[in-house]
Structures are given as structure tokens and as C-alpha cells.
Amino acid sequence: LIDGQIVAAMEERKLVQTIPGLDVLSAAMLLAEIGVDMSRFGSKDRLCSWAGMCPGNQESAGKRKSGRSRKANPYVRSLLCEAANSARKTQSQFQGLYKGLVIRRGHKRAIVAVGHKILQVVYILLSRKEPYKDPEIDYEALVVHRNAPRWLDALQKYGYLEKMRGRKE
């Protein structure tokens, strides 16, 4: 029973590793803390609240007091903050989120917000069983750019490139 859960967690770890900022060790530690079954949380907001990554909201008489987030799982919180710190240096949606928030809110609050976003993405990945795809990156163009020289070499090797050049002239 436990062996099956470990094998399932190892498969899910590969999905979580596709997120910028999470490597092998951090993905394994995160899955060890939150598990792979996301149905027990019900929604991504509940997962973020459980992990203590939601922004706090304290108002009294129309005045906003401290925006401190609640105390929760310290391991998940510190792990997500470390992942957010590395994700802000990558070309991804997390970098854009960080740059937009750091000007107004400061470094620490921006890091917590990016960690919150990473945890939401983890919930969605584990629920759908799909790898992470950044919305700002055109993956088809990357594949074509990476493989085009090899494809052209193969066409030239088999003589198709000369035939096509002869037709154009």
C-alpha cells in the first residue's frame, strides 16, 4: 500500500518539477507535505489557506489593519518562498507577477504572492495530471526553432531541398 503511494508520488513529482523554481528535492518535499490527492482540499483556495500562503485581511471600522497571513505549515511556506525566489529569476509568468508587485508591496510580500501563485499552479497540475505550460511561452515556436536545422539537414541529405530549389527557379 505504501509502496504504491510512493510510486504515485514519484510520477506526480515529475509534473510538479515542470514549474519554474521547483527542482527534484523541493518538488519531493512539497509532495511529501501536501500529498498527491487534491480532492481532500476541495479547491486551490483551501489548499493555499491550509499552507498559510493566503494574504491576511483584518479590518475594523473600515480601516485596514495588518495584512499578515496566518500561521500554518511552516515547511510548505518556506519551501514555496524559496521556490518563488528562484522562479522570479526565470522567464515565466512568475517573473512578471513579481516585477509588478515588488514596486508597490516590497520584496517579501511579492515573494509570498508568487509562492501563493505557485501553490495554485501545483493544485491545478495535480488535479488535471498535466505538466506545466507557461501561458507567455510559445512552445510550438520553440520546438520549430530547436529542430529546424536538423530538419533542413535531413531534407538536404535526401535530396529534397535541391528539388524544391529547382522548382522555384
N, C-alpha and C positions, 0 to 999 in steps of 0.2 A: 504494500500500500504506500509506504513512504518512498520506496524506490520509484514508483510511478509518478508521484508528485514531484520528485527531484528531476526526473527526466522531462516532465511537462514544464517545469520552471526553467530548465536549460533551453528549451525551444523558445519560450517566451522571452528569455534574456536576449536572444538574437534579435528579436523585434525591438526591444527597448534600446538596444545598442545602436540602432539606426538614428536615434535622436542625437543631435549635436550636443556635446557636453557630457554625455554618458559613455563611459568605457566599459570594459568587461567587469571590472571589480565593482564599480558603482552601480551598474545595472543589476548584478547579482545581489548586492546588499539591499538595493531598493526592493527587489522582488522578495527577498527574504523578510523584509519588514511588512510590505503591504500584501503580499501573496499574488497569485495569478488570477484568482476568481474575483472579477469586478462586480459580479451580481450582488455580493453581500453589502456593497456600499450603496447601490441603487442609482447614484448619479455622480458625475465628476465633482459637483459642488460638495457633496457629502464626504468624498474622499479627501478633498482639499481641506475641509474643515477638520476631519479626523487627524490629518497630518499637521495641522496648525499653520497652514500656508494661506489662509484667508485673511484679508485685511480686517482689522478690528473697526468697530463703529460704536462710539459711545457719544450719545447726545443727551443733553439735558437742557430744558428751557430754550430749545432752538439753537444752542451753542454746541459746536463740535468739540469734544474733549480729545483725549489721546486716541490715536488710531492704532494702538498696539494690538498685535494679533495674539490670540490666546495661546497658552502653553499646551503643548500636545507632545507628540512623539519627537523627542529631540534628535534622534538618529536620522529620521527621514528629513526633518527640517534642515539639518546641517548638510546632509548629502545633497539635497536639492539646491541649497545655496551654493555649494561647491560646483555642482553641475551648471548652474546658472552663470557662475563666474567664468567658466570655460566657454559656455555657449554664447556669451556676449562677444567673444572674440572671433566667432565664426561668421561666414556669410550665410545667414539664415534669418528667419523671422524673429528670432530671439534677439539678435543684434539690433534690429530696428526697434523692437519694443524697449530694449534697454536704453538706446540713444534718445528715444522720445521721452522716457521717464526720468532719466538721470538729471536732466536740466532743471526740471521742476521739483522733483522729490528728493534727489540725492542718491548716492551710490547704494547705500544699504537698503533703502525702500525699493529701489529699482531692481536690485538683486532678488528680493523676496517676491516681487511681482513676476519676474522672469521664472523663478522657481515654481511659482503658482501655475504659470502657463505650461511649464514642462510637465508638471504633475497632471494637468488636464490632458495633455497630449498622451501621456503614459496610459491614462484611463481609457482614452479612445482607442489607442493601439491594441491594448489588451482585450478590449471589448470586441473589436472588429477582427482581430488577428491579422492585421495588415502592417507592413513596415511603414516607417515614417517617410513622408514625401513633403518637402518644404513647398509651400504654395508660391514662393517667389522664384523658384528654380525651374527652368525648362529642361526636364530630364531627357526628352527626345533629342533636343539640340545637343546636349552633352554627349549622348551616345553617338550621334552622327559625327560630331567633331572629333571624338576619340577614335572612331573606326574608319572614317573616310579615307585616310591614307592607305590603310590596309586593303580596303575595298578597291581603290584605284589601282593599287599594285596587282591585285588579283585579276582585274579586268585587263590590264596591260599584259600580264603574263599569259593569259589565254587568248590574246589577240582581239578582244572585243573593242578595245579603245581605239586601235588603228582603223577598224572597220567603221566606227562611228565618226572618226575624223574624216575619213574618205567620203562619207555621205554628205558632210557639211560643205565640203569644198566643191 
